[in-house]
Amino acid sequence: MNIVEYFLVPLLIGSVAKVATDPLLVELLNGKLRGRDNEGYYSYESIPYAEPPLGQLRFEPPQPYARRWDSVFNATTPPAYCMQWSQAVEGADKLVGVEDCLTVSVYKPKNSSRSSFPVIANIHGGIFMFGAPVEQSHEPIMARGNMIVVTIAYRLGPMGFLSTGDASLSGNFGLKDQRLALRWIKQNIARFGGEPENILVLGHSAGGASVHLQLLQEDFSQLAKVAVSLSGNALDPWVVQQGAHRRTFEMGRIVGCGLLEDSLELKKCLQSKNASEIVRAVRRYFLVDYVPVNPFGPVVEPVDAPEPFLTQYPIDIIKSGKFAQVPWLVSHTKEDGGYNAAALLIKQPNGRELIHQLNNRWYELAPHFLFYRNSMKTIDEMDDYSRDLRQRYLGNQKFSVENYLLVQRLFTDMFFINETLRTIDLQRQHRGSPIYYYVYDNPAERGIAHQLSSRDDIHFGTVHGDDYALMFDKTISRPRADKKIISNHFLSMLEGFAYSDTGALTYDNCDFPNNIGQKQLHYVLIRNNSCEALEITPI
């Protein structure tokens, strides 16, 4: 060995060792990627899991990303918004995002005492119309240092859920995106130090409903160990809706495809349009404000659809017993419907709140607000149902700001509580794995209902997202110092759930009762400084 070789060989060995142990450098089948050092954790963002859904891949099931990177992939760019008409954007133009958005982002804590980590795969909410991974925060979990977080971007609104009801344009592309992303996580997370045998799939609102819809696939147990649906499940009336055929052909008319009758011809025309033109057309579907809040969402597909995701209504899948046996936690807050009802407090051009219009327009607006416009067979049936609801919750009182909380209770019952109870009661009859349930009652100082209504003079109670904010620190709430304790209890609950060999679940000093084999429904009530196991009679 000459003197050059003598010095060069150790340098090369050292360089290889450095690459092999560099936590920012991860090698996938597609090639190497480089993440970012964020002091307390590492991030690997905007990693494509599917081919861009552009051109002829628009309105098609996602195709696995199979390209090879010629150089090291830069995984330091925050994930983009999938194109959407977002309720959260102020002003007349609510368009944000890009069509090429199908990525996952991985966040790994720095913890020298662990060689591997359990995984939370987080599916964001947004009523299937808007939202994004960048609106979720991973910092609280990173600060604890015990779990990897993976966030998923999926197609939304018309780009993710247009459906003519036949095989040509079957719909549910956003749910199929989620499914492919979960497969990517299972196959690749070990390369980041994750434990593929300890994956917890979690979602809030539409994300919670999405988790439940994924769980209703029999092979979901191959992708996840446990599942968590916060404030959303597959039976909620805003999830799987009817009438998609009519709305989709109307989209064709709006964007200039004409009065077509053939689904394939419609799809080809829509594939030729600018994506922003299609998404901007969403505003043409609203009666008032952002109502109906999700004109495009999950549908039942025909069995001959390409790679169908949902060919039966969720209730029929549950009754068949053909779904994954995975421990499942489902929840809601005490006044979850505050998110939906708060829009009624928005002042209209005449200076009066929208809620007053319900006195004269209840029969017109209620079916759209409450998602039964397309499920009733006749106008008389729809009107009778509207009349019964008003009588049950308001009696002979008028719709007014003073009676707002009565309407909020109606929304809470119909959108969250009723179907949560029914889902648990039905599903426990057809499965052996545990089903857990909690109710959260601890209001934030300023939650989403305050923001949507622009009012601070109403005590909304514990509304949509008040619990989720303590796990993923969303900016819609301002947690008090004492809520950091609750946040730690929630995160400890998730960590324990991911690691439990028996599927057992605990919050602070409260063990969750398993609803399998029980006569009553059992839940844990979580308040400011306490938790309590209680029971309720099924509906």
Stockholm file with secondary structure:
# STOCKHOLM 1.0

chainA/1-539         MNIVEYFLVPLLIGSVAKVATDPLLVELLNGKLRGRDNEGYYSYESIPYAEPPLGQLRFEPPQPYARRWDSVFNATTPPAYCMQWSQAVEGADKLVGVEDCLTVSVYKPKNSSRSSFPVIANIHGGIFMFGAPVEQSHEPIMARGNMIVVTIAYRLGPMGFLSTGDASLSGNFGLKDQRLALRWIKQNIARFGGEPENILVLGHSAGGASVHLQLLQEDFSQLAKVAVSLSGNALDPWVVQQGAHRRTFEMGRIVGCGLLEDSLELKKCLQSKNASEIVRAVRRYFLVDYVPVNPFGPVVEPVDAPEPFLTQYPIDIIKSGKFAQVPWLVSHTKEDGGYNAAALLIKQPNGRELIHQLNNRWYELAPHFLFYRNSMKTIDEMDDYSRDLRQRYLGNQKFSVENYLLVQRLFTDMFFINETLRTIDLQRQHRGSPIYYYVYDNPAERGIAHQLSSRDDIHFGTVHGDDYALMFDKTISRPRADKKIISNHFLSMLEGFAYSDTGALTYDNCDFPNNIGQKQLHYVLIRNNSCEALEITPI
#=GR chainA/1-539 SS CCHHHHHHHHHHHHHHHHHHHCTTEEEETTEEEECEECSSEEEEEEEECBCCCCGGGTTSCCCBCCCCCSSCEECCSCCCCBSEECTTSCSSCCEECBSCCCEEEEEEECCTTCSCEEEEEEECCSTTTSCCGGGSCCHHHHHHTSCEEEEECCCCHHHHHCCCSSGGGCCCHHHHHHHHHHHHHHHHGGGGTEEEEEEEEEEETHHHHHHHHHHTSGGGGGTCSEEEEESCCTTSTTTSCSCHHHHHHHHHHHTTCCSCCCHHHHHHHHHHSCHHHHHHGGGGGCSBTTBSSCSSCCCCCCTTSSSCSCCSCHHHHHHHTCSCCCCEEEEEETTTTHHHHGGGGSBCTTSSBGGGGHHHHHHHHHHHHTTCTTTCSSHHHHHHHHHHHHHHHHTTCCCCSTTHHHHHHHHHIIIIIHHHHHHHHHHTTSCCSCEEEEEECCCCSSCHHHHHHTCSSSCCCSCTTTTHHHHHCCTTCCCCTTHHHHHHHHHHHHHHHHHCSSCCCEETTEECCCCTTCSSEEEEEECSSCEEEEEECCC
#=GC SS_cons         CCHHHHHHHHHHHHHHHHHHHCTTEEEETTEEEECEECSSEEEEEEEECBCCCCGGGTTSCCCBCCCCCSSCEECCSCCCCBSEECTTSCSSCCEECBSCCCEEEEEEECCTTCSCEEEEEEECCSTTTSCCGGGSCCHHHHHHTSCEEEEECCCCHHHHHCCCSSGGGCCCHHHHHHHHHHHHHHHHGGGGTEEEEEEEEEEETHHHHHHHHHHTSGGGGGTCSEEEEESCCTTSTTTSCSCHHHHHHHHHHHTTCCSCCCHHHHHHHHHHSCHHHHHHGGGGGCSBTTBSSCSSCCCCCCTTSSSCSCCSCHHHHHHHTCSCCCCEEEEEETTTTHHHHGGGGSBCTTSSBGGGGHHHHHHHHHHHHTTCTTTCSSHHHHHHHHHHHHHHHHTTCCCCSTTHHHHHHHHHIIIIIHHHHHHHHHHTTSCCSCEEEEEECCCCSSCHHHHHHTCSSSCCCSCTTTTHHHHHCCTTCCCCTTHHHHHHHHHHHHHHHHHCSSCCCEETTEECCCCTTCSSEEEEEECSSCEEEEEECCC
//
